[in-house]
Amino acid sequence: MKAAIVFDLDGTLVHSMPGIAVGLNCALACMGRSALTQERVAAIIGCGVRNLCARALGYNDETSAPAEPVDELIAHFRREYSACWRQTAPQPYPGMAELVTELADDGAHLAVLSNKQHEITYDMVREVLGKHVFSPIIGHTGAFPRKPAPDALLHIAKLWDISPQQLTMVGDSLIDASTARAAGAQLILVDWGYAQGKDLSTVGCPLVHTAAELRLLLTRQAS
């Protein structure tokens, strides 16, 4: 059976934090707000732009934040991040570009599933990791609820005509872990992303430290 692997984007395949931080801080400046450190930005990403902006404004999450200032910050962030993400040069993590190329050459099914807005997700994947490696590439459009809801992951399994149990989710966060578990998919977490002190070792799944370790695990699962 072909390997069937769905990757998270930010913190898993690509180090994109500088661009997210620049875009968010430019958006905050538009509202007269103070800039956040990259460490703080890393701690609040992963659950979509509305949660990111609510947390940047000091709220716990989008449900506790009034809509008006969050909507204003979202509008500024989308404009600023769309303009700056290429200039901040997001890069694949060491070995990951080579890994996905090897997997594609071996005939694996590969997809990307991100909570980042779809247009940027799509362009970033194609420009940083290759035009024809991943299909599908899914960012947030409203067609599916954001991770950790399993809907988009289940949709990918259906597209590939496999059961969710035959699919492996590779991510860097508890959000990705919850998504895989909700879908009934296999799970591997990487330790180089944006978990920011959250103990991924307690999840009860393989936790890898290098792309080479990830390649070995994925090969074993597909055999």
GIDA-V721998 format. One record per residue. N is the residue number from 0. RES is the residue in three letters. SS is DSSP state (~ for helix, > for strand, _ for the rest). PHI is phi in degrees with one decimal (NA if undefined). D_LAST is the distance of its C-alpha to the last C-alpha in Angstrom with 1 decimal. Layout:
N:RES:SS:PHI:D_LAST  N:RES:SS:PHI:D_LAST
This chain:
0:MET:_:NA:7.5  1:LYS:_:-64.8:8.7  2:ALA:_:-63.5:8.4  3:ALA:>:-131.5:11.7  4:ILE:>:-130.3:13.7  5:VAL:>:-114.3:17.3  6:PHE:>:-101.5:19.3  7:ASP:_:-68.3:22.7  8:LEU:_:-101.6:25.2  9:ASP:>:-66.5:28.0  10:GLY:_:86.0:27.1  11:THR:_:-115.7:23.4  12:LEU:_:-91.4:23.2  13:VAL:>:-131.1:27.0  14:HIS:>:-86.1:29.9  15:SER:_:-114.6:32.4  16:MET:~:-56.2:34.7  17:PRO:~:-56.3:37.7  18:GLY:~:-68.0:38.1  19:ILE:~:-63.2:37.7  20:ALA:~:-64.4:40.3  21:VAL:~:-63.0:42.7  22:GLY:~:-61.6:42.5  23:LEU:~:-68.4:43.1  24:ASN:~:-69.4:45.9  25:CYS:~:-64.2:47.6  26:ALA:~:-66.3:47.4  27:LEU:~:-62.7:48.8  28:ALA:~:-62.0:51.6  29:CYS:~:-61.7:52.6  30:MET:_:-104.0:53.4  31:GLY:_:74.0:55.1  32:ARG:_:-98.6:52.4  33:SER:_:-75.1:51.4  34:ALA:_:-72.5:48.3  35:LEU:_:-106.1:45.3  36:THR:_:-73.1:43.5  37:GLN:~:-61.8:39.9  38:GLU:~:-62.8:39.0  39:ARG:~:-68.3:40.5  40:VAL:~:-61.5:38.9  41:ALA:~:-58.7:35.4  42:ALA:~:-74.7:36.3  43:ILE:~:-115.2:37.1  44:ILE:_:-88.6:34.6  45:GLY:_:114.1:31.5  46:CYS:_:-115.6:33.2  47:GLY:_:96.2:34.7  48:VAL:~:-68.8:37.9  49:ARG:~:-66.9:40.3  50:ASN:~:-65.9:39.1  51:LEU:~:-57.4:39.1  52:CYS:~:-71.7:42.7  53:ALA:~:-62.5:43.8  54:ARG:~:-69.2:42.6  55:ALA:~:-63.0:44.1  56:LEU:_:-87.6:47.4  57:GLY:_:100.0:47.2  58:TYR:_:-91.7:46.1  59:ASN:_:-69.1:43.3  60:ASP:_:-167.1:41.5  61:GLU:~:-66.2:42.4  62:THR:~:-72.3:43.8  63:SER:~:-98.2:46.4  64:ALA:_:-105.1:47.5  65:PRO:_:-65.2:50.3  66:ALA:~:-66.7:49.1  67:GLU:~:-61.9:51.7  68:PRO:~:-66.9:50.9  69:VAL:~:-66.2:47.1  70:ASP:~:-59.9:47.5  71:GLU:~:-63.5:49.7  72:LEU:~:-66.5:47.2  73:ILE:~:-58.5:44.3  74:ALA:~:-61.5:46.5  75:HIS:~:-63.7:47.3  76:PHE:~:-64.1:43.7  77:ARG:~:-60.2:42.3  78:ARG:~:-67.0:45.0  79:GLU:~:-69.3:44.8  80:TYR:~:-69.2:41.0  81:SER:~:-59.1:40.7  82:ALA:~:-81.1:43.3  83:CYS:~:-112.1:41.9  84:TRP:_:-64.4:38.1  85:ARG:_:-69.2:37.9  86:GLN:_:-67.3:40.8  87:THR:_:-91.0:38.9  88:ALA:_:51.7:36.1  89:PRO:_:-59.4:32.8  90:GLN:>:-126.7:30.3  91:PRO:>:-64.2:26.5  92:TYR:_:-66.7:25.6  93:PRO:_:-51.8:24.9  94:GLY:_:84.3:21.8  95:MET:~:-76.8:20.8  96:ALA:~:-63.6:22.2  97:GLU:~:-65.6:20.4  98:LEU:~:-62.3:17.0  99:VAL:~:-67.4:17.4  100:THR:~:-65.2:18.6  101:GLU:~:-61.4:15.6  102:LEU:~:-63.0:13.2  103:ALA:~:-63.5:15.7  104:ASP:~:-64.4:16.0  105:ASP:_:-80.3:12.2  106:GLY:_:89.9:13.1  107:ALA:_:-67.7:11.9  108:HIS:>:-77.8:14.3  109:LEU:>:-130.9:16.4  110:ALA:>:-140.8:19.5  111:VAL:>:-121.2:22.1  112:LEU:>:-130.1:23.9  113:SER:>:-131.9:27.1  114:ASN:>:-87.0:30.3  115:LYS:>:-67.7:32.2  116:GLN:>:-56.2:34.4  117:HIS:~:-62.0:32.6  118:GLU:~:-59.8:34.7  119:ILE:~:-72.6:34.1  120:THR:~:-54.4:30.4  121:TYR:~:-62.5:30.0  122:ASP:~:-67.0:32.3  123:MET:~:-64.7:30.8  124:VAL:~:-60.7:27.2  125:ARG:~:-67.2:28.4  126:GLU:~:-82.4:30.9  127:VAL:~:-95.2:28.9  128:LEU:~:-120.2:25.3  129:GLY:_:118.7:25.8  130:LYS:_:-74.9:27.1  131:HIS:_:-123.1:24.3  132:VAL:_:-86.0:21.0  133:PHE:_:-109.3:21.0  134:SER:_:-157.0:21.8  135:PRO:_:-91.0:23.2  136:ILE:>:-114.1:25.1  137:ILE:>:-125.6:26.9  138:GLY:>:-106.8:29.6  139:HIS:>:-80.5:32.3  140:THR:_:-124.8:34.6  141:GLY:_:99.7:35.7  142:ALA:_:-67.3:33.6  143:PHE:_:-131.0:31.3  144:PRO:_:-66.0:32.3  145:ARG:_:-66.4:31.1  146:LYS:_:-54.2:28.2  147:PRO:_:-88.4:28.0  148:ALA:_:-59.9:28.6  149:PRO:_:-86.4:25.3  150:ASP:~:-56.2:26.8  151:ALA:~:-67.3:25.5  152:LEU:~:-65.5:21.9  153:LEU:~:-65.2:22.3  154:HIS:~:-62.7:23.8  155:ILE:~:-64.3:20.9  156:ALA:~:-59.0:18.6  157:LYS:~:-65.7:21.3  158:LEU:~:-58.7:21.6  159:TRP:_:-86.2:18.0  160:ASP:_:58.9:18.4  161:ILE:_:-131.4:15.7  162:SER:_:-80.9:16.4  163:PRO:~:-58.4:16.9  164:GLN:~:-67.1:14.4  165:GLN:~:-88.6:11.6  166:LEU:_:-106.7:13.1  167:THR:>:-115.5:13.2  168:MET:>:-93.7:16.7  169:VAL:>:-116.2:17.5  170:GLY:>:-147.6:21.1  171:ASP:_:-127.0:23.9  172:SER:_:-146.7:26.1  173:LEU:~:-65.9:26.8  174:ILE:~:-61.9:27.3  175:ASP:~:-64.2:23.7  176:ALA:~:-61.1:22.7  177:SER:~:-64.7:25.2  178:THR:~:-63.4:23.9  179:ALA:~:-62.2:20.3  180:ARG:~:-64.1:21.7  181:ALA:~:-65.1:24.2  182:ALA:~:-86.3:21.7  183:GLY:_:80.1:19.3  184:ALA:_:-89.7:16.5  185:GLN:>:-72.3:14.2  186:LEU:>:-143.5:16.0  187:ILE:>:-132.5:16.1  188:LEU:>:-111.0:19.6  189:VAL:>:-105.6:21.0  190:ASP:_:-103.0:24.3  191:TRP:_:-100.6:26.1  192:GLY:_:-94.5:27.3  193:TYR:_:-112.2:30.2  194:ALA:_:-66.8:29.8  195:GLN:_:52.8:33.2  196:GLY:_:87.8:33.5  197:LYS:_:-70.2:31.5  198:ASP:_:-83.0:29.5  199:LEU:~:-67.8:25.9  200:SER:~:-67.5:25.0  201:THR:~:-85.7:26.5  202:VAL:_:-70.7:24.1  203:GLY:_:88.1:21.6  204:CYS:_:-132.6:18.4  205:PRO:>:-59.2:16.8  206:LEU:>:-124.0:19.5  207:VAL:>:-106.1:18.8  208:HIS:_:-110.7:21.7  209:THR:_:-142.3:20.5  210:ALA:~:-63.9:18.4  211:ALA:~:-64.3:16.8  212:GLU:~:-62.8:15.7  213:LEU:~:-63.1:14.4  214:ARG:~:-58.2:12.4  215:LEU:~:-62.4:10.8  216:LEU:~:-64.7:10.1  217:LEU:~:-64.8:8.7  218:THR:~:-64.6:6.3  219:ARG:~:-64.1:5.3  220:GLN:~:-65.7:5.6  221:ALA:~:-81.7:3.8  222:SER:_:-85.5:0.0
